[in-house]
Amino acid sequence: MATGQIIADRMELAFKGLPKRGFQYTFKMIPKSEQEAEEVRNIVTAFKMNMLPEGMESADGFTGKNLKIPNTFDIKYMFVGRENQYLNKISTCVLESMNVTYGGDRFKTFDGNEDGAPPMETTITLNFKEMELITKQRAEEGF
C-alpha cells in the first residue's frame, strides 16, 4: 500500500473485453447523366432500406414494439475477381449508420422531373460494425 500498487494474480478482473470492430467507407458519386443520377438514388435507397429493421404487424396493427432485425452485410475486398488475401477479412456486419450529403462545394442539379431535380454529386458514408468479436483463432483465419 505504501507504493500505491495492487498485486493480484487474477488478470481476468482487469480485462473487460474488446469492442466489436467497426469499418467506415465513404463514396463520392458524381453521375454524368440523369440516368446515372437515378442509379445513385437507387444505391442510397438500397443501403437505407437494408440497414433498417422491419416492423412486424400485431393484432392492433404496426407498433414499434415488434421489429425484425435488419439485413446483414458480408464485405469482401476483391482483386481481379478473387478475394484479396493481403487485406483483412471482415466478418458479417450490420450497417450501424449512414450519412448522405447532396452536392459538393456548390449544390448543382440536373434538369428537374416529376420527382424533383437530381443532384450532380452525392456522398455517402457507411459505418458498419461486425456482429462477432474477433479472437486470435479468427485472426489466424485472416480476420
C-alpha positions as CSV (number, residue, x, y, z in Angstrom):
1,M,0.0,0.0,0.0
2,A,2.9,2.3,0.7
3,T,4.0,2.2,-3.0
4,G,0.4,2.6,-4.4
5,Q,0.5,-0.8,-6.2
6,I,-2.0,-3.6,-6.1
7,I,-0.7,-7.0,-6.7
8,A,-3.3,-9.5,-7.9
9,D,-2.8,-12.8,-9.7
10,R,-6.2,-12.6,-11.2
11,M,-5.7,-10.8,-14.5
12,E,-9.3,-11.6,-15.7
13,L,-10.5,-9.0,-13.2
14,A,-8.8,-6.2,-15.2
15,F,-9.9,-7.5,-18.7
16,K,-13.3,-6.2,-19.6
17,G,-13.4,-7.4,-23.2
18,L,-12.8,-5.9,-26.6
19,P,-15.2,-3.8,-28.6
20,K,-16.5,-5.1,-31.9
21,R,-14.7,-3.8,-34.9
22,G,-16.2,-1.1,-37.0
23,F,-15.5,-0.1,-40.6
24,Q,-16.2,3.2,-42.3
25,Y,-16.5,3.7,-46.1
26,T,-17.1,6.9,-47.9
27,F,-18.2,7.0,-51.5
28,K,-18.4,10.2,-53.7
29,M,-20.7,9.6,-56.6
30,I,-20.8,12.1,-59.5
31,P,-23.2,11.0,-62.1
32,K,-22.7,12.1,-65.7
33,S,-26.3,11.9,-66.7
34,E,-29.8,11.9,-65.3
35,Q,-29.9,8.1,-65.8
36,E,-26.8,7.7,-63.6
37,A,-28.3,10.1,-61.1
38,E,-31.2,7.7,-60.8
39,E,-28.8,4.8,-60.2
40,V,-27.2,6.8,-57.4
41,R,-30.7,7.4,-55.9
42,N,-31.3,3.6,-56.1
43,I,-27.9,2.9,-54.3
44,V,-28.8,5.3,-51.5
45,T,-32.2,3.8,-51.1
46,A,-30.9,0.2,-51.1
47,F,-28.5,0.9,-48.3
48,K,-31.1,2.8,-46.3
49,M,-33.7,0.0,-46.7
50,N,-31.2,-2.7,-45.7
51,M,-30.0,-1.0,-42.6
52,L,-33.4,-0.5,-41.0
53,P,-35.5,-3.1,-39.1
54,E,-38.9,-4.1,-40.4
55,G,-42.0,-3.5,-38.3
56,M,-44.0,-6.6,-37.5
57,E,-47.8,-6.4,-37.6
58,S,-49.5,-7.3,-34.4
59,A,-53.3,-7.7,-33.7
60,D,-53.7,-3.9,-33.4
61,G,-51.6,-3.0,-36.4
62,F,-47.9,-2.0,-36.7
63,T,-46.2,-1.0,-33.5
64,G,-42.7,-0.1,-32.6
65,K,-42.5,-3.0,-30.1
66,N,-42.0,-5.9,-32.5
67,L,-39.2,-5.5,-35.1
68,K,-37.4,-7.9,-37.4
69,I,-33.7,-7.5,-37.3
70,P,-32.2,-5.6,-40.3
71,N,-30.3,-7.3,-43.1
72,T,-26.6,-8.1,-42.6
73,F,-23.7,-7.4,-44.9
74,D,-20.8,-9.7,-46.0
75,I,-18.0,-7.3,-47.1
76,K,-15.1,-8.7,-49.2
77,Y,-12.1,-6.9,-50.7
78,M,-11.8,-8.1,-54.2
79,F,-8.9,-8.1,-56.8
80,V,-9.4,-9.3,-60.4
81,G,-12.5,-11.4,-59.5
82,R,-10.9,-13.0,-56.3
83,E,-10.8,-12.1,-52.7
84,N,-7.6,-10.0,-51.9
85,Q,-5.6,-12.1,-49.4
86,Y,-3.4,-9.1,-48.5
87,L,-6.3,-7.3,-46.8
88,N,-8.0,-8.4,-43.6
89,K,-11.3,-10.3,-43.9
90,I,-14.4,-8.8,-42.4
91,S,-17.0,-10.9,-40.5
92,T,-20.7,-10.4,-41.1
93,C,-21.7,-6.8,-40.3
94,V,-24.7,-4.6,-39.8
95,L,-24.9,-1.1,-41.2
96,E,-25.0,0.9,-38.0
97,S,-25.3,4.4,-39.6
98,M,-25.3,6.1,-42.9
99,N,-24.8,9.7,-43.8
100,V,-25.8,11.2,-47.1
101,T,-24.6,14.6,-48.4
102,Y,-26.1,16.0,-51.5
103,G,-23.9,18.4,-53.6
104,G,-20.3,19.3,-53.1
105,D,-18.8,22.7,-52.6
106,R,-21.6,24.1,-54.7
107,F,-25.0,22.4,-55.0
108,K,-26.0,21.8,-58.6
109,T,-28.7,19.6,-60.1
110,F,-29.7,18.2,-63.4
111,D,-32.9,19.4,-65.0
112,G,-36.0,18.7,-62.9
113,N,-38.5,15.9,-63.5
114,E,-41.7,14.8,-61.7
115,D,-39.7,13.7,-58.7
116,G,-37.6,16.9,-58.4
117,A,-34.1,17.8,-59.5
118,P,-31.4,15.1,-59.1
119,P,-28.2,16.3,-57.5
120,M,-25.0,16.2,-59.6
121,E,-23.0,14.9,-56.6
122,T,-23.9,12.6,-53.7
123,T,-21.5,11.4,-51.0
124,I,-22.5,8.6,-48.7
125,T,-20.6,7.5,-45.6
126,L,-21.4,4.0,-44.3
127,N,-20.5,2.8,-40.8
128,F,-20.5,-1.0,-40.4
129,K,-20.0,-3.0,-37.2
130,E,-19.1,-6.7,-37.1
131,M,-21.6,-8.9,-35.3
132,E,-18.9,-11.1,-33.7
133,L,-15.9,-10.5,-31.6
134,I,-12.7,-11.4,-33.4
135,T,-10.5,-13.8,-31.4
136,K,-6.9,-14.9,-32.1
137,Q,-8.3,-18.0,-33.8
138,R,-10.4,-15.9,-36.2
139,A,-7.3,-13.6,-36.8
140,E,-5.3,-16.6,-37.8
141,E,-8.0,-17.2,-40.4
142,G,-7.4,-13.7,-41.9
143,F,-9.9,-11.7,-39.9
